[in-house]
């Protein structure tokens, strides 16, 4: 029988969400991370002399949709702060529809927000710099972006 010694009970510390904090976890490790890092840099530059502060962490997971959600859950448990806003960002790709839907549903159950691109994230880059009304396959986008 286990004995509990007075004062030795380990209490789990309750974490409160850090106001105006964001964790953005992406499927890719470079393109998406660089894209959101640009926003982070702009926000930090714009509000550097403001009372309002923003904690923004961007993490490239490098795994498919459902693993992104699972890794965010595991990663955020180990962090010293609890993020107020958690976003999972991934491509629709050619995954089975059930995998895609399950990832979105699981993220919702965990209180995460989700953003996805149809085809691939690089299309977002292209549309920032070039007007296009035609359908583009993911293989043609890198050529247009000169990657």
C-alpha positions as CSV (number, residue, x, y, z in Angstrom):
1,X,0.0,0.0,0.0
2,X,1.4,3.4,-1.0
3,X,1.9,5.9,1.8
4,X,1.3,9.6,1.2
5,X,3.6,11.8,3.2
6,X,2.4,15.2,4.3
7,X,3.7,18.0,2.1
8,X,4.9,15.5,-0.5
9,X,1.8,15.5,-2.6
10,X,2.7,16.8,-6.1
11,X,0.2,19.5,-7.1
12,X,-0.4,20.0,-10.8
13,X,0.0,23.7,-11.5
14,X,-2.9,25.2,-13.4
15,X,-1.8,27.3,-16.3
16,X,-3.8,30.3,-17.5
17,X,-3.7,31.3,-21.1
18,X,-1.2,34.0,-21.9
19,X,-3.3,37.0,-23.3
20,X,-2.6,37.8,-27.0
21,X,-0.5,34.7,-27.5
22,X,-0.4,32.6,-30.6
23,X,1.0,29.2,-31.5
24,X,0.9,28.6,-35.2
25,X,1.9,25.0,-36.2
26,X,2.3,24.2,-39.8
27,X,2.5,21.1,-41.9
28,X,5.6,22.3,-43.7
29,X,8.9,23.2,-42.1
30,X,10.0,26.1,-44.3
31,X,7.5,27.8,-46.7
32,X,4.7,28.1,-44.2
33,X,7.1,29.0,-41.3
34,X,8.7,31.8,-43.4
35,X,5.2,33.1,-44.5
36,X,4.0,33.4,-40.9
37,X,7.4,34.7,-39.6
38,X,6.8,37.7,-42.0
39,X,3.5,38.4,-40.2
40,X,5.2,38.0,-36.8
41,X,8.0,40.4,-37.7
42,X,5.5,43.0,-39.0
43,X,3.3,42.7,-35.9
44,X,6.4,43.0,-33.6
45,X,7.7,46.1,-35.6
46,X,4.3,47.8,-35.6
47,X,3.6,47.3,-31.9
48,X,7.1,47.5,-30.4
49,X,6.3,50.8,-28.6
50,X,2.8,49.7,-27.6
51,X,1.6,48.6,-24.2
52,X,0.0,45.6,-26.0
53,X,2.4,42.8,-26.5
54,X,2.0,39.6,-28.5
55,X,3.6,36.3,-27.9
56,X,3.8,34.5,-31.3
57,X,5.5,31.1,-31.8
58,X,5.6,29.5,-35.2
59,X,6.5,25.8,-35.4
60,X,7.0,23.8,-38.6
61,X,5.9,20.2,-37.8
62,X,6.7,18.6,-41.1
63,X,4.0,15.9,-41.0
64,X,0.6,15.3,-42.5
65,X,-2.7,16.8,-41.3
66,X,-3.7,14.5,-38.4
67,X,-0.1,14.3,-37.1
68,X,0.0,18.1,-37.1
69,X,-2.9,18.2,-34.7
70,X,-1.5,15.4,-32.5
71,X,1.9,17.0,-32.4
72,X,0.5,20.3,-31.4
73,X,-1.3,18.7,-28.5
74,X,1.8,16.9,-27.3
75,X,4.1,20.0,-27.9
76,X,1.8,22.4,-26.1
77,X,1.6,20.3,-23.0
78,X,5.4,20.8,-22.5
79,X,5.5,24.5,-23.0
80,X,5.9,26.9,-20.1
81,X,3.0,29.0,-21.3
82,X,-0.5,28.2,-22.4
83,X,-1.3,29.8,-25.7
84,X,-4.6,31.7,-26.0
85,X,-4.8,31.0,-29.7
86,X,-3.6,27.8,-31.4
87,X,-3.7,27.4,-35.1
88,X,-3.0,24.3,-37.2
89,X,-2.1,25.0,-40.8
90,X,-1.9,22.4,-43.5
91,X,-2.5,21.5,-47.1
92,X,-5.5,19.6,-48.4
93,X,-3.2,17.6,-50.6
94,X,-4.4,14.3,-51.9
95,X,-5.1,12.8,-48.5
96,X,-8.3,10.7,-48.2
97,X,-11.3,12.9,-47.3
98,X,-11.8,11.1,-44.0
99,X,-8.2,11.9,-42.9
100,X,-8.8,15.6,-43.7
101,X,-12.2,15.7,-42.0
102,X,-10.9,13.8,-38.9
103,X,-8.0,16.3,-38.5
104,X,-10.4,19.3,-38.6
105,X,-12.9,17.6,-36.2
106,X,-10.1,16.7,-33.7
107,X,-8.7,20.2,-33.8
108,X,-12.2,21.6,-33.1
109,X,-12.6,19.2,-30.1
110,X,-9.2,20.5,-28.7
111,X,-10.1,24.1,-29.1
112,X,-7.7,24.8,-32.0
113,X,-8.4,26.9,-35.1
114,X,-7.6,25.4,-38.5
115,X,-6.5,27.0,-41.8
116,X,-5.8,24.9,-44.9
117,X,-5.0,25.5,-48.5
118,X,-6.3,23.5,-51.4
119,X,-3.5,22.1,-53.4
120,X,-0.6,23.6,-51.5
121,X,0.5,26.5,-49.3
122,X,2.8,27.9,-52.0
123,X,-0.4,28.9,-53.9
124,X,-1.0,31.5,-51.2
125,X,2.4,33.0,-52.0
126,X,1.7,33.0,-55.7
127,X,-1.6,34.7,-55.3
128,X,0.0,37.5,-53.2
129,X,2.2,38.5,-56.1
130,X,0.4,37.3,-59.2
131,X,-3.3,37.5,-60.4
132,X,-4.6,34.1,-61.5
133,X,-8.0,32.8,-62.5
134,X,-6.8,29.5,-63.9
135,X,-6.5,26.2,-62.2
136,X,-2.9,25.4,-61.2
137,X,-1.5,22.1,-60.2
138,X,0.9,22.0,-57.3
139,X,3.8,21.0,-59.6
140,X,3.4,24.2,-61.7
141,X,3.4,26.6,-58.7
142,X,7.1,26.3,-57.8
143,X,8.1,27.1,-61.4
144,X,5.9,30.3,-61.3
145,X,7.5,31.3,-58.0
146,X,11.0,30.6,-59.2
147,X,11.8,28.2,-56.3
